[in-house]
Amino acid sequence: MFFSIERLYTFFIELRGFKRGSLAIFLGLISVAAFPPIHFVPIVIISFVGLIWLLDGSKKKKNFNRQQSAEDCFINGSFLVGYNFGLGFFSAGFYWIGFSFLVDAEKFSWMMPFAILGLSACFATYIGLVTFITFYLSNRGIGRIIIFSIVWVVFEWIRGFLFTGFPWNLLGTIWVNSNNMIQFASFFGVLGLSLMTALTLSSFAIMGYKNKPIIWRLKAVGAPVSLMVLAWIGGVYKLSGVDTDFVGGVLLRLVQPNIQQSEKWKPEKRLNHLNNLLELTNSPSVQGDTMKPTHIIWPETAIPFSLRGSLSPALEIISKAAPKNGALFSGALEITNNQFGEKKFWNTLKVITPENKNFDSYKKFHLVPFGEFIPFREQLETLLIDNKYSALARIDFSRGSGLKVLNAPGIPPASPLICYEIIFTGNVVPANVDEQNRPEWLLNITNDAWFGLSMGPYQHLAAAKFRAVEEGLPLVRVANTGISALIDPYGRTIVQTRLNERNFIDVGLPKAIMGRTFFSKTQALFYRFLH
């Protein structure tokens, strides 16, 4: 067996040209099968081992710029190995973004391949830099495995904030289906889990090093594997005998109206959409007459009318649906005027009570580039003269002031997050609040209707689940077309809906863990250090 692995290693390191680049792309493509909704984790061993072996086949030469051929520099070079892997990885991982261009296919479908390939080509640079830096800081062996793993996670971290950030499909997320394994994130976050995973997966590359004894190779692989097994055992111990406790006197209703994006903003459909929400809101409780919902939660931009102040007729109707002594939470498009009379548009989350149509609110601050605002709008509009085919004709949303604590009657304070704000590890709870005022649950409203029946909504939910574990706070997630879910502070799914179904869930609110997780404490210290 070891002889065949050694021969396979030789095959990888001797590959050149088109075959080498194509194999790197293929390895990146198949690695996405480890992520939701497929969850085939073993495939990443193959892809990471293959990437390390291809990297080992890169050649170092002196006088790089003068003597190295164009083929060695660009096709067989260490950067392009990772870049090609990244093209496959991000194309397969981001393909669902293209579904948003099919909502208005007549205008925007032509942009779909350019958007997917363009975004993937940009993000592939991260992995290209990972392999380039790894190659020039290390030689074949354990040192290369360790440096590769560290640099991989450093660039996952950079991916979380550079150019507004998009930390999607972080490597540690492949363990989302293992409640025991993800407990590691309560100590070191999803990036810590990514580091341990990268080290374990890439260590299997050592099995191809024929210049080392077999026993040595087995020990070198066994060390990180043992570390991962210990992490899993630690998760088993942490969860043993731990039940989910619920806040007394609170019954949430999570409303999933399942309004298709192509229908959502049609003027003639808006009243139907509102009636749909109200019908689900007022439906008999699955708890019978013992307890009615105390708090209703609608998804992102659920209110199908633009709100212009508290006198909006829509708010008058909605406030009557809010439970007495409770509240209705809803996403909305809000329009205000600044001091110069210019309109400003906000993606907001409103807290509505029968007595107060604006009890509290939150404005989204982490906006989606090219979705909620256009970077370099003026320059891009000059390139797209024909607005019939330009996605840039839409308005830009304004940016909120940042994370906040959201209050509502009869329920503990929450940390509100709209759409993909939930994917940013360490940045979902206000860090500048004292312990007494810290939120006790995460509220994430979203509209994943843009992405249809694709991997996107499943991967979005997986990222959200990790925030619950990291912060030790329960997560309430309400999505227009799914997946809506209730996650306890240990990352365990209490209940969830299916994708593309019209439904509601009546469920209690889990309590936060006692104290704080190690991760949340260190994040707070890091915030204070920066400020």
N, C-alpha and C positions, 0 to 999 in steps of 0.2 A: 504493500500500500504506500509506504513512504517513498519507495522508488518511483512509483507513478506520480506522486505529488511533486517530487523533485523534477521529473521530466516535464510536468505541467508548468512548473516555475520557469524552467529553461525556455519553454515555448513562449511564455509571456514576455520575458525580458528580451527575447530576440526579435519580437515583432517590430516592424517598422512601417512607416508610411500610412497608407489608407487603412490597412487592417488594424493597426494599432489605434488609430483615432476612432474607427468604427466600434472597436471592442470597448473602448472607454465610454463612448456614448451609450452603448448597450448596457454596460454595468450600471451606469447612472439611471437609466430607464427602469431596470428591474428592481432597483433598490426601493423605489416608491411603493412597491407591493408590501413592504413592511409597515407602512403607515395605514391609518384608517381609510376606507372601511375593510381592507383586505387582511391586515394584521399578520402577514406571513413573515415573521421576524427572521427566521433563518436565512432568508434571501440576502440580507445585508451582510452576512459573513462572506458570501461569495463575492458581492460587489466590492466590499472594502479590501478583502484579500487581493482581488484582481487589481484594484487601483494601486495598492502598495507594490505589487509585483510589476505592474507597468511602470511605476515610478522608478523602481530599481533598474529598469532597462534604459533609463535616460543616461546620457553620457556627459561627464564633466570634461571640459577641455579648457586649456589655458588660452588666453587671448580670444575670449568668447566672440567678440564682435568681428574679428578679422578672419580667423581660421575656421570657425565652425560653419558648416554648410547651412544653407537655408532650410534644408530638410531636417537637420538635427536641431536647428534653432526653433523652428515653428511647428513642425509635424511631430518630431520625436522629442522635443524639449519638455522639461519638467512642468512648465506652465501649461502647455497645451494638453498634456495628459489630464490634468485636473479640470481644465476648461471644458474639454470634451465630455468628461464625466458630468460636470455641472450642467452642460447643455441637455443631456439626457435626464438628469435628476430633476431639474427645474421645469423642463418641458412637460414631463409626466406629472410633476407635482403641481404645476400651475395651469394645466390645460383648462380647468374649470372656469378660469377667469374669462376665457373666450366666450362662454355661454352668455355673458352679459351683453355681448354685441348682437345676439340673436333676438333680444327682446324687441328691438325695432330693426329687424333684419334688412329691410329695404334700404335703410340709410347706412347701417353700421356693420353689416356682415362682412364687407370687404376688409374691414380693419382687423378681423378676428385673428388670422394667421400672423399678421405683423405684430399684433399686441402680444401674443403668446411667445413667439420666437424672439421678439425684441426684448421682452422682459427677461426671458430665460437667458438670452445672450448677455445681458447686463449682469444678472445674478451669477452666471457661470464664472465670472471674473473672481468672485470670492473663493471658489474652490480651486481655480487656477493659481491664485496667490497662495493658497494652503499648500499645494504640492510644490510650487516653486520655492517657497521659504523652507519647507521641510527638506527638500532635496539639497539645498545649498547650506543647510545647517547640520546635516547628518550624513552618515554613511549607512550602508545596509546593516540591519541588525536591530537589536532592542532599542537602541538610541533613536533610530528613525521612527519606530512605532510610537515611542513616547512623545517625541516632538510633533509628529503628525497629529496625534490625538489632542495635544495642547493647542496647536495652531488651529485645528479644525474648530474647537470650541471658542477660541478667541474670535474667529471670524463669524461664528454664530452670534456671539455677543455684539460684534460690530454691526451685523445685519439687523440687529434690533433697534438701532438708532440712526445709522447713516442714511442720508436722504429721506428723512422722516421715519425710516425703519419699517421692516416687514419680516419679523421673525417667524416665518411660517415653516412648518415641518422641521422643527428642531429635532436632532437625532434622538434625544431622550423621549420624544413623544411616541416612539414605537412601542413603549411599554404601557401605553394608556389602558390596555385591557387587563393589566395585572395590578389589582389593588395593592398587593403586597409590595411589588417593586416600586411603584410610584411614591411610596412613603418616603423614599430617599430624598424626594424633592422638598419635603418639609424641612430638611436640614440644609441642603445645598442647591435647591432649585432645580428646574429642568436642565439648566446648563451643567450643573454638577452631575446629573444623570447622563447627560450627553457625553461628558468627559469619560466617565466610567465605561459607558457603552462603546465609545470610539476605541478606547484602550483595549477592551476585551475583544471586539470584533477584529480589529487590525492585528492583534497578537497572533491570530491563526496564520498570518502570512509567514511566520517564523518556521512553520512546518515545511516550507519549501527550501530552506537553507541547508543544502547538503553538506556544507563545510562544518556543520555542528552535529554532535552526537544526538541520536534520537531522544535519549533520556533528557538531555539539556533542553531540547526543543519542547518536550512535553512539560517540563517544569516551567519554562518561559511562558507557555500558553496557560498552564494551570494556575499561575499566580493571579492574573486579572480575573480569570473565570471564578476562582475561589472568592475573590472580593465581591463579585456580583452575586454569588450564591449567599454570601454573608449579608449583603444588602437585602436580598429577598427574605432571608430568615428574620432579619430585623423587622421587616414589614409585617411578617406573620405575627411576631411577638407584639408589635405595636397595636395591631388590630384585634388580637385575641381578647375576647370578652368585652369588646367595646361596642356598645349599641348606639344607635342614633337617638339622641334626646331632642325633643321638640319644644319650641316656645309655647307656653300655655296661652290659650285664648286667641290663637291666630290660625286662620284657615285661608290659604291662598287659592285663588283661581287663576291659572295660567291659560290665557286665551290664544289659540292658534287658528286664525281665521282662514288661512290657506288662500289668500288672494294672489292670483298670478300677476307677475310684474307687468305684463303687457296690458292688463286691465286696470292696474292700480290707480293711475292718475287720469283716467278718462272721465271728463266732467259728467257725462250721463250715467256713469257707474258709481259715483261717489256716495250717493244716498243709499244705494244697495249695500255698499261696503260698510257704511255706518250701521245699517240695520243688521247686517251679518254679525258685527261685533256685539251689538246690543242683545241680539238673540242668544248668542253664546254666553254672554254675561249674565243674562236673566234666566237661563235654563235651570231646572231643578238641580239641587246639589246631589252628588252621588252619596253624600253622607246622610241623605234623607232629611228629616226635620230636626235631627239632633243638633245640627250646627250648620249655619249658612256661611258662605265665604265672607270673611272680614275685609279682605283686600283683593282687588282685581288687578291683573297685570296684562296690558296689551303690548304688542311688539313695537318695534321701531317704526316711526312715521305711520302709526296705525290710524290716527285721526285723518280722514281723507280730505280735510279742508285746511287751507293755510290759516293759521291763527294770527290775528292782529289785535292783541290785547285781550283782557279778561271779559270783554263784552261780546266775544264771538258767539253767534247763535249755536254753533256746534258745541261749545263748552257748556252752554246752558242745558242742552239735551244730555250731554255726557255726565254732568254733575249729578243729575237725577238718578243715574245708574250706579253712582258710587255708594258703597255700603255705609249705613249709618254707623258713626263712631269708628269708621275705617277710612279707606281711601281707594281711589282708582289711579294706577300708574299707567301712563301711556306715552308712547313716542309721538312726536308731532313736528310738523314744519312750522316754524314761527317766523313772522316777518316783523321787523321793527324799523324805525327811521332814526338815523343818527342826527347829530346837531346841525348837519347841513341839508337835512331832508332826504338824504340818500337811503334807499332801502338796504337793509341787511337781513340775510337769511340764516337761520339757525336750525340745526338738527337737535331737537330738545327732548328731554324726558320730563313730563309734567306730573305733579302730584295733585290730584283733584279730589276734593271732598264735597259733600252736599252743601256745606256752608261756604266753602272757599274754593273758587275755580283755579286758584294759583297758590295753593298752600306752600309748595316748594317746587323748584325746577332745577334742571341741570342742562347745560349746553355742551354738546360734544366738542372736545378740543383737539383730539387726534384725528384729523381729517384724512380721507383717502385721496392721495394724489391722482389726478385725472378722473376721479369719481365725484368728489365733493369740491375740489378746487383744481384749477389748471396751473401748474407751475409755468412761469414764463409765458403767460397767456398772450400778451401782445405780440411777442415774437412768433409764436406758433400760429396765431390767427393770420399773420401775413403770409404764411406758407399755405394755409388752407383757405383760399379765397372764396371758393364756392361753399357757402354755409349750408347748402342742401345736403352736402356729404360731410359736414364738419360736426364732430361731437363737441366742439368748443363753443357752440352757440349758447349753451346753458350757462346759468349764473354760478358764481362761486359762493360757497357757504362761508360764513364767518366762523372764526375759531373761538371757542369758549375759553374761560380763564384757567381751566385745569380741573383736576380731581377735587371732589368735595364730599362732604357727608350729607346725605339726603335724609330728611326727616318726614315722617308721616304719622298721623294719630294711630295709636293702638298697636304699634309695631316697632321693634328696635331700629336704630339708624342703619342706613345702607350705604354702600359705595356704588354709585351708578356708573355703568359703562355701556356705551352704545356701539353696537356692531363690533368691529375688529379691535376696539380699545382693550378688549379682554385678552388679546394674545401677547401683550407686552409684559413679560415676566418682571416682577419687582416694581411695577408701575400701575397698580390697580387700586391701591388704597392710599389716601392722603398721608404722607409721611410726617407732616408738620402738625398733627393733632395729638393731644395727650391721650393717655390710656382711657380716661373716663369718657372721652368723646369719640373713641375709635369706632368705626362702623362694625356691625356684628354680622353682616352678610353682604354678599356681592349680588348686585342686580344687573344682569346683562340682557338688554333687549336688542334684537337684530332683525334684519330682513334679508334672509338668504335666498329669497325667491329669484334673485338675479342669476343664480348658479344652477338651477334646475336639479335634475337627478344626476348628480356628479359626486366626486369625492369631496368637493369643497365644503359642504355643510358638515360632513362627518369629521373632517380635519379641523374645522372651526370649533366644533364641540370638544374635540380632544384637547386643543390648546386651552380652552376655557376650564376644563376639568383640572388641569395642572395648577391654575391660579387658586382654586379652592384648597388644594393640598399645600401649596406654598404658604398661603396666608392663614391656614387653619380656620377658614370661614366657609359657611355653606354658600352655594351658588344657585341662584334662581335664574334660569335662562328661558326667555320667551322669544320665539322666532315666528315670523309670519307664516312661512310654509314648513317650518320645522328646521332643525330638531329642537323642540322645547324640552327642558329637563330640569329636574331638581337633583343637585349633587350635595352630599353632606360634606362636612369639613375635612373628611379623610379621603375625599375623591370617589366615594362610593355612589353609584347612581341609584337613587331611590325610585325614580320613575322617569320615563321619557316618552315622547310621542314618536310616531313614525314620520318620515319625510313625506311631504305633499298630502297631508290629511287634515281635514277640518275637525277640530276637536278642542276640548278643554280638559284641564286636569285640576282637581281639587286636592290639595295636599298641605300638610303643615309646614312650618318653617323650622328647620333644624337649628339647634343652638351651636354657637361657635365653640371651639375647644377652650378648655380652661387655660388661661395664660396666652402665650404667643409661641409660634413656631420659631425655631432657631433661625430659619431663613428670614422671616419677617423682622426679627430683632436686628439682624445684621444689615438688612436693607435700610432700616431706619437709621442705624449708625452711619451707613454710607451716605445717606441723604444729608445728615447733619454735617458730615465731613465736607461735602461739596458746597454747603451753604454756610 
